[in-house]
């Protein structure tokens, strides 16, 4: 029994990893990786779900989530400097809390990335389907663009997006970050252009009611918005490369 407990609580030695691989991701590309994850998930995917919950008060949901994410990022930065190893929170837990808790953290990470990747794939698939409809006049039928839970058979556009991402990742981390950086710059330009155009039609009457579901709606929206800041974990791992 004591041996089992000892093995469950044993910790990974803190030592720099030795690798012959040359760094391929710079500070700017790494920053764009986190920004891209936040913008892509938070604005283009999550926003459609949190606005009905919080209404115009979704502004405060983003502010609260951003503050929480900033404090979390500071913790990640300190851990990454103290434990120079890839693996993100799994390695941090392994070095400080023991093998068993690190095992649980690893499964939580797998669940986190699985759920987030699925949500992003669904949102991106909807945009792809709409893009094809506008540009080529072709649209995937509902049976091939929705999951069985909503009457579909398979979400083919999302599968196409995931396959394209896999092909890009197989090309290498450098190529992936270059494409991501270009996409982030384009998205930032589009958002700035959208703000500049939309502000000319601003109407304060649309801000009423400001929080239709009160504090409850804002807190629920905050929890969902924080989901868009998962890029923190990816940065701490990608920073090793």
N, C-alpha and C positions, 0 to 999 in steps of 0.2 A: 504494500500500500504506500509506504513511504517513498519507494522508488518511483511509483507512478506519479505521485504528487511532485516529486523532484523533477521528473521529466516534463511534467506539465508546466512547471514554473521556471524551467531553465531559460536563460536569456542568451540572445545572440551577441557575441562580442562586437563592440563598436570599433571598427577599423575600416580605413578607406578601401574601396574595391579596386583591385588591380585589373586593368583592361588595356589592351593594345589598340582599341578603337579610338579614332580621332573624333573630337567633338564636331558635330555637324549642325548644331542648333545654337544660334547666337542669342543675345539678350533680347534683341528686337523681335526675332521670330518666336521666342518663348513668350514674350509679352502678347504678341498677336494670337498665340495659341489660346491663352486665357481669355483675351478679349473676344475672340471668335466664338468660343464656347458660350460666353455670357450673352453676347448679342444674338447668336443663332438660336439659342434655347429660350432666353428670357424675353426677347422681343417678337421673334417670328413664330414661336411655338407656344410658350406658356402664357403669353399675354391674352390669347383668345379665351383661356380658361379663368384667369384671375379677374378680368374686368367685370364679368357678371357677379362675382363674389363681392368685390370692393367698390365697384363703380369708379367715379373719378378719384376716390381716395386711394386708388391703386398706386398713386404717386408715393404715399406714405409707406405702402407695402414695399415698394422698391427701395426706399430710403432705409427702412428698418433692416431689410435683407442685406443691403449693401454694407451697413455698419457691422452686422453680424459676420458677413463674409470677410470684411477687412480685419476684424479681430482674429478670425480663424486663420486668415492668410499670414498674420504676424506670428501666430503659433506654429504654423507650418514652416515659415521661414527660419524660426529659431531651431526647430527640430531638424530641419534639413542641414543647417550649419553644424549642429552638434553630432548628427548621425549621417555622415556622407556616404549614403548607400541608396540604391534604387529600391523601389518597392513601396514608397510613400508611407501611409499610415500603418501598413502591415509591418514594415521594417521598424518603424518607430515603436510599435507595440511589442514587437519581438525583442527589442533591445531594452525596453523599460518595464514591461508588465509580464513577460513570459510567453512561452510557446503556445499555451492553450488559448489565452486571450488573443494572441496574434492570429491564431487559426480562425477564431470567430470573426475578427476584424477582416481577414481575407475574404471570408464568405460574404460579409456585409458589403465589401468592395465589389465583389462579383455581382451581387444583387443590385447595387447602386448603378454600376455601368450597364447592366442588362436592362434595367428599367429605363434609364435615361436614354440609352441608345435606341430602344424601341420607340420611346416617345418622339425623339428627334426624327427617326426614320419615318414615322407616320406623318408628322408635320411636313417634312421635306417631300414625301411622296405626294401629298396633297398639292404642294406648290408645283411639283413636276407635272402632275396631271393637268393642272390649270394652265401651265405654260404651254404644254402640247396642244391644249384646246384653243388657246388664243393664237398661237403662231402657225400651227399646222391644221387646225380644225379637227384634230383627232383627240378623243378622250377615252380613257379606259372605262369600261362599263362598271357599274356599282358592284357587281359580283366579283370583279377583279381589282377593285380599288378600296375595298372595305374588308374588315375582319369578320369572321362568322358571328361575333357578338352583335353586330349591327346589320346582319343580313347578307354579308358578303361571303365569298369562298376563300379568297386569298388576296392580300394587299400587294399586288404586283409592282406598282410604282415604288413602294418602300423597299421592296426586295431589289429593284434596280439600283436605287440609291445606295443601299448597303453594298451591293456588288461593286459598284464604281468606287466606293471608298476603299474597299478591300484591294482592288487593283492598284489604286493610288498608293496605299500603304506598302504594298509589295514592291513598289518601285524604290522605296527607301524613305527614311525619316527626313532627309534633306529636301527631297522632291515634295514630300507631303507638306512640310512647313512652308515651302515657297508658294505652293498653290494656296494654302491656308492664308498666308500673308496677303496675297493678291485679293482673295475673296473678302478678307476683313477690310482692306482699304476700300474696296468697291462698296461694301455694305455701309461703312462709315460715311462715305460720300453720299450714298442714296439717302441715309437717315438725315444727314445735314440738309440735303436738298428738300426732303419731305418736311422737315421742321420749318425751313425758310418759306416754303409755299403754304403750309397749313396755318402758320401763324397769321397770315393775311386774312384768313377766314375765321379767326378765333371768335367765339361767341360764349360769353360767360353764362348764358342761360343753360348751356349744355352741361354745366357743372352741377346742376341741381337735379335730384338730390345728390349731395356730395358723397355721402356714405349710406347708401340705401339699406344696408344690413348692419350698420353700426360697427362697433369695435370688433365684433365677431367676424364679420366679413373681411375686415382689414387683416386680422390675425391669420385667418385661413388663407388669404391671398399671400401674406408674407411667407408662410410656410411653403407655399407652392413656388413663389418667386425665388426663394433661396435655392430651390432645385436647379435654377439656371446658373448658379455659381459653382458648380461642381468642377469647373476648370481648375480650381485650386489644386485638387488632388493630382490632376494630370500634369500640371506644371512642375510639381515637386518631383515627379518621376522623370519627366522629359528633361528636366534640368540636369540630370546626370549624363545626358548624351549630347 
